[in-house]
Each structure stands twice: as C-alpha cells, then as structure tokens.
Amino acid sequence: MPSDHALFNCSQDHEINYVASLYLEHQKVREYLKEKCADGTISHWTHKKLYEHLESQGFTKIK
C-alpha cells in the first residue's frame, strides 16, 4: 500500500483545490473530484492514478 502522502485525500478541500488547479478546466475538475469523492470512486487512489484517470476523462493538465 502506498504511503499516506502518495494518496489523494478526499476529506481535505486543499487537496481537491490543488489537484483542480493543475488542470485547464479547474472548476469542472473540482466538481468532478467532489462527485467522485462522494460516491467513493476515487477513495484510496494515488495521485498518479488520479491524474491518469482525469486525463483519460479528457481534462488537460497544465503543470
């Protein structure tokens, strides 16, 4: 299992905001993350897996 710092933490708004800020569609990404956190889809995902998933959903990473 990855260490805690490698895992995306749905319960912390600053993490959601940070990840959303990495994408051109930051508001849409933020809403998407909130939705997927609420339904449990992205619980216990690494940041790497999350970024790959977001890009596969058509979001464009800027950083």
mmCIF file as Biopython writes it, N, C-alpha, C and O atoms, coordinates in Angstrom:
data_model
#
loop_
_atom_site.group_PDB
_atom_site.id
_atom_site.type_symbol
_atom_site.label_atom_id
_atom_site.label_alt_id
_atom_site.label_comp_id
_atom_site.label_asym_id
_atom_site.label_entity_id
_atom_site.label_seq_id
_atom_site.pdbx_PDB_ins_code
_atom_site.Cartn_x
_atom_site.Cartn_y
_atom_site.Cartn_z
_atom_site.occupancy
_atom_site.B_iso_or_equiv
_atom_site.auth_seq_id
_atom_site.auth_asym_id
_atom_site.pdbx_PDB_model_num
ATOM 1   N N  . MET A ? 1  ? 0.853   -1.188 0.000   1.0 0.0 1  A 1 
ATOM 2   C CA . MET A ? 1  ? 0.000   0.000  0.000   1.0 0.0 1  A 1 
ATOM 3   C C  . MET A ? 1  ? 0.890   1.239  0.000   1.0 0.0 1  A 1 
ATOM 4   O O  . MET A ? 1  ? 1.879   1.291  0.730   1.0 0.0 1  A 1 
ATOM 5   N N  . PRO A ? 2  ? 0.545   2.236  -0.813  1.0 0.0 2  A 1 
ATOM 6   C CA . PRO A ? 2  ? 1.333   3.471  -0.862  1.0 0.0 2  A 1 
ATOM 7   C C  . PRO A ? 2  ? 1.275   4.213  0.464   1.0 0.0 2  A 1 
ATOM 8   O O  . PRO A ? 2  ? 0.344   4.033  1.250   1.0 0.0 2  A 1 
ATOM 9   N N  . SER A ? 3  ? 2.272   5.044  0.704   1.0 0.0 3  A 1 
ATOM 10  C CA . SER A ? 3  ? 2.281   5.838  1.927   1.0 0.0 3  A 1 
ATOM 11  C C  . SER A ? 3  ? 1.165   6.876  1.869   1.0 0.0 3  A 1 
ATOM 12  O O  . SER A ? 3  ? 0.656   7.196  0.795   1.0 0.0 3  A 1 
ATOM 13  N N  . ASP A ? 4  ? 0.797   7.390  3.019   1.0 0.0 4  A 1 
ATOM 14  C CA . ASP A ? 4  ? -0.310  8.349  3.106   1.0 0.0 4  A 1 
ATOM 15  C C  . ASP A ? 4  ? -0.104  9.582  2.235   1.0 0.0 4  A 1 
ATOM 16  O O  . ASP A ? 4  ? -1.062  10.092 1.656   1.0 0.0 4  A 1 
ATOM 17  N N  . HIS A ? 5  ? 1.139   10.071 2.132   1.0 0.0 5  A 1 
ATOM 18  C CA . HIS A ? 5  ? 1.363   11.285 1.350   1.0 0.0 5  A 1 
ATOM 19  C C  . HIS A ? 5  ? 1.192   11.041 -0.149  1.0 0.0 5  A 1 
ATOM 20  O O  . HIS A ? 5  ? 1.010   11.999 -0.900  1.0 0.0 5  A 1 
ATOM 21  N N  . ALA A ? 6  ? 1.245   9.798  -0.601  1.0 0.0 6  A 1 
ATOM 22  C CA . ALA A ? 6  ? 1.040   9.474  -2.011  1.0 0.0 6  A 1 
ATOM 23  C C  . ALA A ? 6  ? -0.432  9.325  -2.357  1.0 0.0 6  A 1 
ATOM 24  O O  . ALA A ? 6  ? -0.801  9.309  -3.531  1.0 0.0 6  A 1 
ATOM 25  N N  . LEU A ? 7  ? -1.276  9.216  -1.331  1.0 0.0 7  A 1 
ATOM 26  C CA . LEU A ? 7  ? -2.704  9.012  -1.564  1.0 0.0 7  A 1 
ATOM 27  C C  . LEU A ? 7  ? -3.454  10.336 -1.627  1.0 0.0 7  A 1 
ATOM 28  O O  . LEU A ? 7  ? -3.167  11.265 -0.871  1.0 0.0 7  A 1 
ATOM 29  N N  . PHE A ? 8  ? -4.410  10.406 -2.532  1.0 0.0 8  A 1 
ATOM 30  C CA . PHE A ? 8  ? -5.287  11.559 -2.619  1.0 0.0 8  A 1 
ATOM 31  C C  . PHE A ? 8  ? -6.274  11.495 -1.458  1.0 0.0 8  A 1 
ATOM 32  O O  . PHE A ? 8  ? -6.867  10.448 -1.199  1.0 0.0 8  A 1 
ATOM 33  N N  . ASN A ? 9  ? -6.449  12.609 -0.765  1.0 0.0 9  A 1 
ATOM 34  C CA . ASN A ? 9  ? -7.302  12.656 0.411   1.0 0.0 9  A 1 
ATOM 35  C C  . ASN A ? 9  ? -8.566  13.456 0.116   1.0 0.0 9  A 1 
ATOM 36  O O  . ASN A ? 9  ? -8.539  14.686 0.078   1.0 0.0 9  A 1 
ATOM 37  N N  . CYS A ? 10 ? -9.656  12.755 -0.089  1.0 0.0 10 A 1 
ATOM 38  C CA . CYS A ? 10 ? -10.941 13.395 -0.413  1.0 0.0 10 A 1 
ATOM 39  C C  . CYS A ? 10 ? -11.457 14.308 0.694   1.0 0.0 10 A 1 
ATOM 40  O O  . CYS A ? 10 ? -12.219 15.235 0.420   1.0 0.0 10 A 1 
ATOM 41  N N  . SER A ? 11 ? -11.062 14.067 1.910   1.0 0.0 11 A 1 
ATOM 42  C CA . SER A ? 11 ? -11.629 14.829 3.019   1.0 0.0 11 A 1 
ATOM 43  C C  . SER A ? 11 ? -10.968 16.189 3.216   1.0 0.0 11 A 1 
ATOM 44  O O  . SER A ? 11 ? -11.360 16.942 4.108   1.0 0.0 11 A 1 
ATOM 45  N N  . GLN A ? 12 ? -9.974  16.511 2.399   1.0 0.0 12 A 1 
ATOM 46  C CA . GLN A ? 12 ? -9.283  17.787 2.565   1.0 0.0 12 A 1 
ATOM 47  C C  . GLN A ? 12 ? -9.488  18.664 1.329   1.0 0.0 12 A 1 
ATOM 48  O O  . GLN A ? 12 ? -8.996  18.360 0.243   1.0 0.0 12 A 1 
ATOM 49  N N  . ASP A ? 13 ? -10.220 19.745 1.520   1.0 0.0 13 A 1 
ATOM 50  C CA . ASP A ? 13 ? -10.512 20.660 0.413   1.0 0.0 13 A 1 
ATOM 51  C C  . ASP A ? 13 ? -9.254  21.186 -0.259  1.0 0.0 13 A 1 
ATOM 52  O O  . ASP A ? 13 ? -9.236  21.381 -1.474  1.0 0.0 13 A 1 
ATOM 53  N N  . HIS A ? 14 ? -8.199  21.418 0.523   1.0 0.0 14 A 1 
ATOM 54  C CA . HIS A ? 14 ? -6.988  21.962 -0.087  1.0 0.0 14 A 1 
ATOM 55  C C  . HIS A ? 14 ? -6.386  20.983 -1.090  1.0 0.0 14 A 1 
ATOM 56  O O  . HIS A ? 14 ? -5.770  21.412 -2.066  1.0 0.0 14 A 1 
ATOM 57  N N  . GLU A ? 15 ? -6.549  19.682 -0.873  1.0 0.0 15 A 1 
ATOM 58  C CA . GLU A ? 15 ? -6.055  18.700 -1.848  1.0 0.0 15 A 1 
ATOM 59  C C  . GLU A ? 15 ? -6.898  18.726 -3.109  1.0 0.0 15 A 1 
ATOM 60  O O  . GLU A ? 15 ? -6.365  18.668 -4.217  1.0 0.0 15 A 1 
ATOM 61  N N  . ILE A ? 16 ? -8.210  18.812 -2.948  1.0 0.0 16 A 1 
ATOM 62  C CA . ILE A ? 16 ? -9.105  18.895 -4.104  1.0 0.0 16 A 1 
ATOM 63  C C  . ILE A ? 16 ? -8.786  20.157 -4.904  1.0 0.0 16 A 1 
ATOM 64  O O  . ILE A ? 16 ? -8.692  20.109 -6.131  1.0 0.0 16 A 1 
ATOM 65  N N  . ASN A ? 17 ? -8.624  21.268 -4.223  1.0 0.0 17 A 1 
ATOM 66  C CA . ASN A ? 17 ? -8.306  22.530 -4.894  1.0 0.0 17 A 1 
ATOM 67  C C  . ASN A ? 17 ? -6.951  22.478 -5.587  1.0 0.0 17 A 1 
ATOM 68  O O  . ASN A ? 17 ? -6.802  22.993 -6.695  1.0 0.0 17 A 1 
ATOM 69  N N  . TYR A ? 18 ? -5.966  21.863 -4.945  1.0 0.0 18 A 1 
ATOM 70  C CA . TYR A ? 18 ? -4.641  21.752 -5.546  1.0 0.0 18 A 1 
ATOM 71  C C  . TYR A ? 18 ? -4.701  20.939 -6.834  1.0 0.0 18 A 1 
ATOM 72  O O  . TYR A ? 18 ? -4.193  21.378 -7.866  1.0 0.0 18 A 1 
ATOM 73  N N  . VAL A ? 19 ? -5.313  19.767 -6.783  1.0 0.0 19 A 1 
ATOM 74  C CA . VAL A ? 19 ? -5.393  18.918 -7.974  1.0 0.0 19 A 1 
ATOM 75  C C  . VAL A ? 19 ? -6.162  19.652 -9.069  1.0 0.0 19 A 1 
ATOM 76  O O  . VAL A ? 19 ? -5.741  19.644 -10.226 1.0 0.0 19 A 1 
ATOM 77  N N  . ALA A ? 20 ? -7.272  20.279 -8.726  1.0 0.0 20 A 1 
ATOM 78  C CA . ALA A ? 20 ? -8.054  21.017 -9.720  1.0 0.0 20 A 1 
ATOM 79  C C  . ALA A ? 20 ? -7.232  22.134 -10.359 1.0 0.0 20 A 1 
ATOM 80  O O  . ALA A ? 20 ? -7.395  22.424 -11.544 1.0 0.0 20 A 1 
ATOM 81  N N  . SER A ? 21 ? -6.354  22.759 -9.583  1.0 0.0 21 A 1 
ATOM 82  C CA . SER A ? 21 ? -5.546  23.869 -10.102 1.0 0.0 21 A 1 
ATOM 83  C C  . SER A ? 21 ? -4.535  23.414 -11.151 1.0 0.0 21 A 1 
ATOM 84  O O  . SER A ? 21 ? -3.979  24.244 -11.871 1.0 0.0 21 A 1 
ATOM 85  N N  . LEU A ? 22 ? -4.293  22.124 -11.245 1.0 0.0 22 A 1 
ATOM 86  C CA . LEU A ? 22 ? -3.336  21.587 -12.211 1.0 0.0 22 A 1 
ATOM 87  C C  . LEU A ? 22 ? -3.938  21.413 -13.603 1.0 0.0 22 A 1 
ATOM 88  O O  . LEU A ? 22 ? -3.239  21.026 -14.540 1.0 0.0 22 A 1 
ATOM 89  N N  . TYR A ? 23 ? -5.221  21.695 -13.737 1.0 0.0 23 A 1 
ATOM 90  C CA . TYR A ? 23 ? -5.939  21.447 -14.991 1.0 0.0 23 A 1 
ATOM 91  C C  . TYR A ? 23 ? -6.565  22.726 -15.530 1.0 0.0 23 A 1 
ATOM 92  O O  . TYR A ? 23 ? -6.991  23.597 -14.772 1.0 0.0 23 A 1 
ATOM 93  N N  . LEU A ? 24 ? -6.612  22.820 -16.861 1.0 0.0 24 A 1 
ATOM 94  C CA . LEU A ? 24 ? -7.221  23.987 -17.503 1.0 0.0 24 A 1 
ATOM 95  C C  . LEU A ? 24 ? -8.662  24.175 -17.060 1.0 0.0 24 A 1 
ATOM 96  O O  . LEU A ? 24 ? -9.105  25.298 -16.824 1.0 0.0 24 A 1 
ATOM 97  N N  . GLU A ? 25 ? -9.387  23.076 -16.949 1.0 0.0 25 A 1 
ATOM 98  C CA . GLU A ? 25 ? -10.800 23.114 -16.588 1.0 0.0 25 A 1 
ATOM 99  C C  . GLU A ? 25 ? -10.944 22.992 -15.074 1.0 0.0 25 A 1 
ATOM 100 O O  . GLU A ? 25 ? -11.676 22.128 -14.591 1.0 0.0 25 A 1 
ATOM 101 N N  . HIS A ? 26 ? -10.253 23.850 -14.319 1.0 0.0 26 A 1 
ATOM 102 C CA . HIS A ? 26 ? -10.138 23.648 -12.869 1.0 0.0 26 A 1 
ATOM 103 C C  . HIS A ? 26 ? -11.482 23.576 -12.149 1.0 0.0 26 A 1 
ATOM 104 O O  . HIS A ? 26 ? -11.629 22.782 -11.220 1.0 0.0 26 A 1 
ATOM 105 N N  . GLN A ? 27 ? -12.460 24.376 -12.548 1.0 0.0 27 A 1 
ATOM 106 C CA . GLN A ? 27 ? -13.755 24.316 -11.859 1.0 0.0 27 A 1 
ATOM 107 C C  . GLN A ? 27 ? -14.464 22.996 -12.154 1.0 0.0 27 A 1 
ATOM 108 O O  . GLN A ? 27 ? -15.054 22.394 -11.257 1.0 0.0 27 A 1 
ATOM 109 N N  . LYS A ? 28 ? -14.409 22.547 -13.399 1.0 0.0 28 A 1 
ATOM 110 C CA . LYS A ? 28 ? -15.035 21.269 -13.762 1.0 0.0 28 A 1 
ATOM 111 C C  . LYS A ? 28 ? -14.330 20.112 -13.071 1.0 0.0 28 A 1 
ATOM 112 O O  . LYS A ? 28 ? -14.979 19.161 -12.636 1.0 0.0 28 A 1 
ATOM 113 N N  . VAL A ? 29 ? -13.005 20.184 -12.967 1.0 0.0 29 A 1 
ATOM 114 C CA . VAL A ? 29 ? -12.241 19.133 -12.288 1.0 0.0 29 A 1 
ATOM 115 C C  . VAL A ? 29 ? -12.599 19.121 -10.804 1.0 0.0 29 A 1 
ATOM 116 O O  . VAL A ? 29 ? -12.773 18.053 -10.217 1.0 0.0 29 A 1 
ATOM 117 N N  . ARG A ? 30 ? -12.708 20.282 -10.206 1.0 0.0 30 A 1 
ATOM 118 C CA . ARG A ? 30 ? -13.072 20.355 -8.783  1.0 0.0 30 A 1 
ATOM 119 C C  . ARG A ? 30 ? -14.438 19.705 -8.547  1.0 0.0 30 A 1 
ATOM 120 O O  . ARG A ? 30 ? -14.601 18.923 -7.611  1.0 0.0 30 A 1 
ATOM 121 N N  . GLU A ? 31 ? -15.408 20.025 -9.386  1.0 0.0 31 A 1 
ATOM 122 C CA . GLU A ? 31 ? -16.745 19.429 -9.266  1.0 0.0 31 A 1 
ATOM 123 C C  . GLU A ? 31 ? -16.691 17.917 -9.477  1.0 0.0 31 A 1 
ATOM 124 O O  . GLU A ? 31 ? -17.347 17.159 -8.761  1.0 0.0 31 A 1 
ATOM 125 N N  . TYR A ? 32 ? -15.914 17.488 -10.456 1.0 0.0 32 A 1 
ATOM 126 C CA . TYR A ? 32 ? -15.766 16.067 -10.742 1.0 0.0 32 A 1 
ATOM 127 C C  . TYR A ? 32 ? -15.155 15.338 -9.542  1.0 0.0 32 A 1 
ATOM 128 O O  . TYR A ? 32 ? -15.626 14.268 -9.154  1.0 0.0 32 A 1 
ATOM 129 N N  . LEU A ? 33 ? -14.115 15.918 -8.964  1.0 0.0 33 A 1 
ATOM 130 C CA . LEU A ? 33 ? -13.473 15.306 -7.802  1.0 0.0 33 A 1 
ATOM 131 C C  . LEU A ? 33 ? -14.438 15.207 -6.628  1.0 0.0 33 A 1 
ATOM 132 O O  . LEU A ? 33 ? -14.497 14.177 -5.958  1.0 0.0 33 A 1 
ATOM 133 N N  . LYS A ? 34 ? -15.191 16.267 -6.378  1.0 0.0 34 A 1 
ATOM 134 C CA . LYS A ? 34 ? -16.172 16.253 -5.284  1.0 0.0 34 A 1 
ATOM 135 C C  . LYS A ? 34 ? -17.193 15.128 -5.496  1.0 0.0 34 A 1 
ATOM 136 O O  . LYS A ? 34 ? -17.536 14.403 -4.562  1.0 0.0 34 A 1 
ATOM 137 N N  . GLU A ? 35 ? -17.666 14.997 -6.726  1.0 0.0 35 A 1 
ATOM 138 C CA . GLU A ? 35 ? -18.647 13.960 -7.056  1.0 0.0 35 A 1 
ATOM 139 C C  . GLU A ? 35 ? -18.058 12.561 -6.851  1.0 0.0 35 A 1 
ATOM 140 O O  . GLU A ? 35 ? -18.701 11.691 -6.263  1.0 0.0 35 A 1 
ATOM 141 N N  . LYS A ? 36 ? -16.839 12.354 -7.338  1.0 0.0 36 A 1 
ATOM 142 C CA . LYS A ? 36 ? -16.214 11.030 -7.244  1.0 0.0 36 A 1 
ATOM 143 C C  . LYS A ? 36 ? -15.783 10.712 -5.810  1.0 0.0 36 A 1 
ATOM 144 O O  . LYS A ? 36 ? -15.728 9.544  -5.426  1.0 0.0 36 A 1 
ATOM 145 N N  . CYS A ? 37 ? -15.481 11.730 -5.030  1.0 0.0 37 A 1 
ATOM 146 C CA . CYS A ? 37 ? -15.191 11.511 -3.609  1.0 0.0 37 A 1 
ATOM 147 C C  . CYS A ? 37 ? -16.474 11.087 -2.893  1.0 0.0 37 A 1 
ATOM 148 O O  . CYS A ? 37 ? -16.467 10.164 -2.079  1.0 0.0 37 A 1 
ATOM 149 N N  . ALA A ? 38 ? -17.567 11.771 -3.206  1.0 0.0 38 A 1 
ATOM 150 C CA . ALA A ? 38 ? -18.841 11.489 -2.540  1.0 0.0 38 A 1 
ATOM 151 C C  . ALA A ? 38 ? -19.325 10.074 -2.817  1.0 0.0 38 A 1 
ATOM 152 O O  . ALA A ? 38 ? -19.892 9.428  -1.936  1.0 0.0 38 A 1 
ATOM 153 N N  . ASP A ? 39 ? -19.101 9.582  -4.053  1.0 0.0 39 A 1 
ATOM 154 C CA . ASP A ? 39 ? -19.580 8.232  -4.371  1.0 0.0 39 A 1 
ATOM 155 C C  . ASP A ? 39 ? -18.537 7.144  -4.103  1.0 0.0 39 A 1 
ATOM 156 O O  . ASP A ? 39 ? -18.796 5.961  -4.322  1.0 0.0 39 A 1 
ATOM 157 N N  . GLY A ? 40 ? -17.353 7.556  -3.624  1.0 0.0 40 A 1 
ATOM 158 C CA . GLY A ? 40 ? -16.328 6.591  -3.238  1.0 0.0 40 A 1 
ATOM 159 C C  . GLY A ? 40 ? -15.453 6.067  -4.363  1.0 0.0 40 A 1 
ATOM 160 O O  . GLY A ? 40 ? -14.590 5.221  -4.134  1.0 0.0 40 A 1 
ATOM 161 N N  . THR A ? 41 ? -15.665 6.557  -5.568  1.0 0.0 41 A 1 
ATOM 162 C CA . THR A ? 41 ? -14.916 6.065  -6.724  1.0 0.0 41 A 1 
ATOM 163 C C  . THR A ? 41 ? -13.407 6.232  -6.562  1.0 0.0 41 A 1 
ATOM 164 O O  . THR A ? 41 ? -12.646 5.325  -6.896  1.0 0.0 41 A 1 
ATOM 165 N N  . ILE A ? 42 ? -12.973 7.376  -6.057  1.0 0.0 42 A 1 
ATOM 166 C CA . ILE A ? 42 ? -11.535 7.657  -6.030  1.0 0.0 42 A 1 
ATOM 167 C C  . ILE A ? 42 ? -10.921 7.533  -4.632  1.0 0.0 42 A 1 
ATOM 168 O O  . ILE A ? 42 ? -9.823  8.031  -4.384  1.0 0.0 42 A 1 
ATOM 169 N N  . SER A ? 43 ? -11.619 6.884  -3.747  1.0 0.0 43 A 1 
ATOM 170 C CA . SER A ? 43 ? -11.080 6.671  -2.397  1.0 0.0 43 A 1 
ATOM 171 C C  . SER A ? 43 ? -9.836  5.795  -2.465  1.0 0.0 43 A 1 
ATOM 172 O O  . SER A ? 43 ? -9.818  4.782  -3.163  1.0 0.0 43 A 1 
ATOM 173 N N  . HIS A ? 44 ? -8.827  6.179  -1.757  1.0 0.0 44 A 1 
ATOM 174 C CA . HIS A ? 44 ? -7.568  5.430  -1.647  1.0 0.0 44 A 1 
ATOM 175 C C  . HIS A ? 44 ? -6.792  5.328  -2.958  1.0 0.0 44 A 1 
ATOM 176 O O  . HIS A ? 44 ? -6.016  4.392  -3.147  1.0 0.0 44 A 1 
ATOM 177 N N  . TRP A ? 45 ? -6.992  6.267  -3.849  1.0 0.0 45 A 1 
ATOM 178 C CA . TRP A ? 45 ? -6.223  6.313  -5.090  1.0 0.0 45 A 1 
ATOM 179 C C  . TRP A ? 45 ? -4.949  7.119  -4.843  1.0 0.0 45 A 1 
ATOM 180 O O  . TRP A ? 45 ? -4.929  8.045  -4.033  1.0 0.0 45 A 1 
ATOM 181 N N  . THR A ? 46 ? -3.890  6.748  -5.557  1.0 0.0 46 A 1 
ATOM 182 C CA . THR A ? 46 ? -2.673  7.559  -5.518  1.0 0.0 46 A 1 
ATOM 183 C C  . THR A ? 46 ? -2.900  8.786  -6.398  1.0 0.0 46 A 1 
ATOM 184 O O  . THR A ? 46 ? -3.794  8.808  -7.244  1.0 0.0 46 A 1 
ATOM 185 N N  . HIS A ? 47 ? -2.071  9.803  -6.180  1.0 0.0 47 A 1 
ATOM 186 C CA . HIS A ? 47 ? -2.158  10.987 -7.029  1.0 0.0 47 A 1 
ATOM 187 C C  . HIS A ? 47 ? -1.891  10.603 -8.476  1.0 0.0 47 A 1 
ATOM 188 O O  . HIS A ? 47 ? -2.562  11.095 -9.384  1.0 0.0 47 A 1 
ATOM 189 N N  . LYS A ? 48 ? -0.923  9.734  -8.696  1.0 0.0 48 A 1 
ATOM 190 C CA . LYS A ? 48 ? -0.581  9.318  -10.061 1.0 0.0 48 A 1 
ATOM 191 C C  . LYS A ? 48 ? -1.785  8.682  -10.748 1.0 0.0 48 A 1 
ATOM 192 O O  . LYS A ? 48 ? -2.102  9.029  -11.886 1.0 0.0 48 A 1 
ATOM 193 N N  . LYS A ? 49 ? -2.447  7.770  -10.080 1.0 0.0 49 A 1 
ATOM 194 C CA . LYS A ? 49 ? -3.626  7.112  -10.657 1.0 0.0 49 A 1 
ATOM 195 C C  . LYS A ? 49 ? -4.724  8.136  -10.924 1.0 0.0 49 A 1 
ATOM 196 O O  . LYS A ? 49 ? -5.396  8.076  -11.953 1.0 0.0 49 A 1 
ATOM 197 N N  . LEU A ? 50 ? -4.905  9.072  -10.002 1.0 0.0 50 A 1 
ATOM 198 C CA . LEU A ? 50 ? -5.929  10.104 -10.161 1.0 0.0 50 A 1 
ATOM 199 C C  . LEU A ? 50 ? -5.630  10.975 -11.380 1.0 0.0 50 A 1 
ATOM 200 O O  . LEU A ? 50 ? -6.528  11.249 -12.175 1.0 0.0 50 A 1 
ATOM 201 N N  . TYR A ? 51 ? -4.369  11.415 -11.537 1.0 0.0 51 A 1 
ATOM 202 C CA . TYR A ? 51 ? -4.000  12.247 -12.684 1.0 0.0 51 A 1 
ATOM 203 C C  . TYR A ? 51 ? -4.223  11.496 -13.997 1.0 0.0 51 A 1 
ATOM 204 O O  . TYR A ? 51 ? -4.735  12.061 -14.964 1.0 0.0 51 A 1 
ATOM 205 N N  . GLU A ? 52 ? -3.839  10.229 -14.023 1.0 0.0 52 A 1 
ATOM 206 C CA . GLU A ? 52 ? -4.046  9.421  -15.228 1.0 0.0 52 A 1 
ATOM 207 C C  . GLU A ? 52 ? -5.536  9.302  -15.540 1.0 0.0 52 A 1 
ATOM 208 O O  . GLU A ? 52 ? -5.945  9.388  -16.698 1.0 0.0 52 A 1 
ATOM 209 N N  . HIS A ? 53 ? -6.333  9.106  -14.509 1.0 0.0 53 A 1 
ATOM 210 C CA . HIS A ? 53 ? -7.777  8.987  -14.698 1.0 0.0 53 A 1 
ATOM 211 C C  . HIS A ? 53 ? -8.367  10.298 -15.223 1.0 0.0 53 A 1 
ATOM 212 O O  . HIS A ? 53 ? -9.160  10.291 -16.164 1.0 0.0 53 A 1 
ATOM 213 N N  . LEU A ? 54 ? -7.983  11.410 -14.621 1.0 0.0 54 A 1 
ATOM 214 C CA . LEU A ? 54 ? -8.511  12.704 -15.060 1.0 0.0 54 A 1 
ATOM 215 C C  . LEU A ? 54 ? -8.165  12.963 -16.526 1.0 0.0 54 A 1 
ATOM 216 O O  . LEU A ? 54 ? -9.004  13.444 -17.288 1.0 0.0 54 A 1 
ATOM 217 N N  . GLU A ? 55 ? -6.951  12.650 -16.916 1.0 0.0 55 A 1 
ATOM 218 C CA . GLU A ? 55 ? -6.552  12.849 -18.304 1.0 0.0 55 A 1 
ATOM 219 C C  . GLU A ? 55 ? -7.324  11.922 -19.238 1.0 0.0 55 A 1 
ATOM 220 O O  . GLU A ? 55 ? -7.649  12.304 -20.363 1.0 0.0 55 A 1 
ATOM 221 N N  . SER A ? 56 ? -7.618  10.704 -18.778 1.0 0.0 56 A 1 
ATOM 222 C CA . SER A ? 56 ? -8.397  9.773  -19.597 1.0 0.0 56 A 1 
ATOM 223 C C  . SER A ? 56 ? -9.843  10.252 -19.749 1.0 0.0 56 A 1 
ATOM 224 O O  . SER A ? 56 ? -10.543 9.842  -20.676 1.0 0.0 56 A 1 
ATOM 225 N N  . GLN A ? 57 ? -10.284 11.115 -18.842 1.0 0.0 57 A 1 
ATOM 226 C CA . GLN A ? 57 ? -11.627 11.679 -18.905 1.0 0.0 57 A 1 
ATOM 227 C C  . GLN A ? 57 ? -11.663 12.956 -19.759 1.0 0.0 57 A 1 
ATOM 228 O O  . GLN A ? 57 ? -12.713 13.583 -19.903 1.0 0.0 57 A 1 
ATOM 229 N N  . GLY A ? 58 ? -10.517 13.330 -20.316 1.0 0.0 58 A 1 
ATOM 230 C CA . GLY A ? 58 ? -10.458 14.475 -21.224 1.0 0.0 58 A 1 
ATOM 231 C C  . GLY A ? 58 ? -10.027 15.787 -20.611 1.0 0.0 58 A 1 
ATOM 232 O O  . GLY A ? 58 ? -10.030 16.814 -21.288 1.0 0.0 58 A 1 
ATOM 233 N N  . PHE A ? 59 ? -9.652  15.775 -19.326 1.0 0.0 59 A 1 
ATOM 234 C CA . PHE A ? 59 ? -9.166  17.000 -18.691 1.0 0.0 59 A 1 
ATOM 235 C C  . PHE A ? 59 ? -7.706  17.225 -19.084 1.0 0.0 59 A 1 
ATOM 236 O O  . PHE A ? 59 ? -6.944  16.270 -19.228 1.0 0.0 59 A 1 
ATOM 237 N N  . THR A ? 60 ? -7.320  18.490 -19.255 1.0 0.0 60 A 1 
ATOM 238 C CA . THR A ? 60 ? -5.991  18.841 -19.733 1.0 0.0 60 A 1 
ATOM 239 C C  . THR A ? 60 ? -5.136  19.370 -18.595 1.0 0.0 60 A 1 
ATOM 240 O O  . THR A ? 60 ? -5.447  20.399 -17.995 1.0 0.0 60 A 1 
ATOM 241 N N  . LYS A ? 61 ? -4.052  18.654 -18.303 1.0 0.0 61 A 1 
ATOM 242 C CA . LYS A ? 61 ? -3.141  19.065 -17.236 1.0 0.0 61 A 1 
ATOM 243 C C  . LYS A ? 61 ? -2.253  20.199 -17.739 1.0 0.0 61 A 1 
ATOM 244 O O  . LYS A ? 61 ? -1.747  20.141 -18.859 1.0 0.0 61 A 1 
ATOM 245 N N  . ILE A ? 62 ? -2.061  21.225 -16.921 1.0 0.0 62 A 1 
ATOM 246 C CA . ILE A ? 62 ? -1.253  22.370 -17.321 1.0 0.0 62 A 1 
ATOM 247 C C  . ILE A ? 62 ? 0.098   22.423 -16.628 1.0 0.0 62 A 1 
ATOM 248 O O  . ILE A ? 62 ? 0.979   23.162 -17.066 1.0 0.0 62 A 1 
ATOM 249 N N  . LYS A ? 63 ? 0.283   21.659 -15.559 1.0 0.0 63 A 1 
ATOM 250 C CA . LYS A ? 63 ? 1.555   21.693 -14.834 1.0 0.0 63 A 1 
ATOM 251 C C  . LYS A ? 63 ? 2.187   20.333 -14.829 1.0 0.0 63 A 1 
ATOM 252 O O  . LYS A ? 63 ? 3.268   20.158 -14.266 1.0 0.0 63 A 1 
#
